[in-house]
């Protein structure tokens, strides 16, 4: 259980920011041991995958770490997934056990119907839901020899996080015990989150997202009081920061924009906030400066990382607008020419490449995609364009990848295109992200109807909404074309589609 070792010396409560319920550190530790032993007692075998389907909840880190202690990798699924999306996640991750929030029971039951590999489903909390027993029913006093045993460690996969690719469906990123230990060893440093056990953090970013889980584990590791919110509700968000004197606020750009511009912010005293870190998508310089000014000069920094690099790639000790900082202690970084692959010097734009113990083990059951991402010398090619200055500070300029980033969530155009092509009246489809001040980007679809077919845009938007999670909805609208621009090889020319926005 090497991933637990940095956590054990500290005492910290977890607080539900809505109900006020708490989970003290002693309860976290005993819960990890007792639940992991309980998993073992009901027949969970080493390397069987546990899938958690829930909004943020104070029990989630216990279930997550108990799985690792029981030698079971853990994956977390978006609780807003439709049954079809959730079923795909469960099957691709080869999950054998499911732990879900009571609100997710209907979708979990529909998604897991007739899946023979599912050995058990449990619900968070202390109460049964129909035939489903609460996760606490698995708790069993762990003997001392169990507490001393090793769970997953080293190069063992402990966490399967799904990251959308530019082609095909989302891919499972295999993160190891060593990956997470490398992250946790730097997260508390001054040049990164800069925290001590006197800080209070806000866990509002979803735990199924790598950034959210990184903040949760960092809080546990460094003894922070963690205030957990299940979702963003403006008043609850602001009230939690004010009431619990939150000092560290991890954000994605839409939340940063809210704090920087919304009138409701003026109704609460937020002078307790001393540290804001924004990630998952680029934050404009204007919003970064406006947010800092509005909160009295608070430190606002951008981070940069990928799910495939366990997120913690760069760190910044300054508020320099547009900068993501210097490479972290455990990493190497370089900028390469996108055509020749040669390394570039300061001020020259090229692809950012990363190497070190933060780099994922690979994509789950996808050797080809892994080899396409990580070269023979161990360099991970991020698909992002940037440069560094004379002081070694990195800046992100643009993306090579075609991912749409909606409020920090990744949306693969190819996934939406694949869905649209299942519609009886659609001959071809192309999807791009269009700029949006609040969300960052929103998906827009270009459609070629089948001959003689008439498609009502609103009907198609609603059709997609009924089959996808909210961040994949076609908020950018639908437009009709005679043909989707493609290369001779058949690849959609998204640049040509973007040009249509200015016509």
C-alpha positions, 0 to 999 in steps of 0.5 A: 500500500505504498500510495498510502504511506505519505498520507498516514502521518496526517490527520484531516477531516473531510467535510461535505460542503452541503450537509456539513457531514465530516469524515475524520482522518482516523475514519479515512485510514480505518475505512481504507483498511476495513473496506479493503479487507472486506473486499478481500473477504467477499472474493475480490481478486487481485487486479479486478477493477472497481468502477465508482459512479458518483458525484463528489462525495466524502466516501469516494477517496476511501473507496478509491484507496481501499481498492488500491489497498486490496490490489484492485485498480479503480476507475471513476465514471461520469455520474451524468453518463447515459446508460449506454455511455456508462455500459461502454465505460464499464466494459472497456475498463473490464470492471468487475465491481461497481460502487455508485451514489444512490442517485446513480442506481437506475443508470448503473442497473440499466448499464450493467444489465446482463453483464456477466462479469459484474460480481457486485454492486454497492451504494455509497452511504449507510442505507440499502437501495432495494437489493443493493447493500451499502458500501459500509456493509463490506467493512470488516475489522482488518487484522494487523497482518492485513494492514502490513501487506502490500497492495498495488505499488510500483509499476502496478496500475492503480487508476484508470482515467478516461481521456478522450482522443481525437479519433475514436472513443475515449481511451483508458489511461493507465496510471500507476502507483509510482505515477501518483507517488511522484505527483504527491511528492511535488504537489505541496511544494511552494512552486506548485500548490504551495500548501501546508496542513493549515490550509483548507481546500475546495474539492469541487472539480469532479473526482472522475477527472484527473485534476479533481482526484489530484486535488483530493489526494493532495489534500489528504497527503498534506493534511488539508481540510477538504470541503467537498461539493458534489456539483457547482451551484453558485450560492453553495460554491460561494457560501462554502468558501466563505463559511469554511475559510477556504484558502486553496481553490482549484478551478477550471476556466468557467469557474474562474470566469464566474468568480471574476465577473459574476455579481453574486461574488460581491455578496460574500467575503472571500478574503480567506482565499490566498491561492487559486490554481486553474487547469484543464483548459487555457485561462485567458490573461484578461480573466486571470488578471481580473480575477486576481484584482477582484479578490484583492491581488490573490495569487492566480496561476495556470497549470498544464498537464495531461491525464497521460502525465498524471497532470502535474507537468509544469508549476509556476511560482509567479502570476505571469499571465499566460505562463504555465511555469517551469517543468516540475522536479520529476519531469523533463520537457522539450520543444520539438519542431513538428515536422523534423522532430528536432529540439528547439530553443527559447522562444521557438514554437513547437510541440511540447514533449514530456518524459519522466515518472509522471508519464502513464504506463499506457492506454488500456488494451491499446498498444498502437495508441500508446506507441503513437503517444510515447516514442521509443525514447520515452518522450510523450508527445502532448499534441500541444504547441508552446515555447519556453523563455530564457528562464525556462518558463513555458507558455502554451500557444495552441493545440494540435489536438482537435479535442473540444474543451467544454468547461474543462471536460474533453469532448472528442469530435469523432465520438459525436460524429460517430453518434450523428452518423447513426441517425437515419437521416444523416449522410455525413457529419463533422464536429468542431468546437467554437469559442464561448466566453463561459464554457471555453468551447462548445460543440457545433455540428455540420450535417449533410442530410441524406437525399430527400431528408429534412432535418430540423436543427432543434430536433437533432440537438435534442436527439443528441442530448438524449444520448450523451452527457451534458458536456457533449450536447450541441450547444454550438448548434447545427448547420447544413452543408452539401459535403463535409470537407475531407482530405484524400485519405478521408480525414475531416478538414476541421480547419476548413469547417472553422473557416465557415464560422467567419463566412 
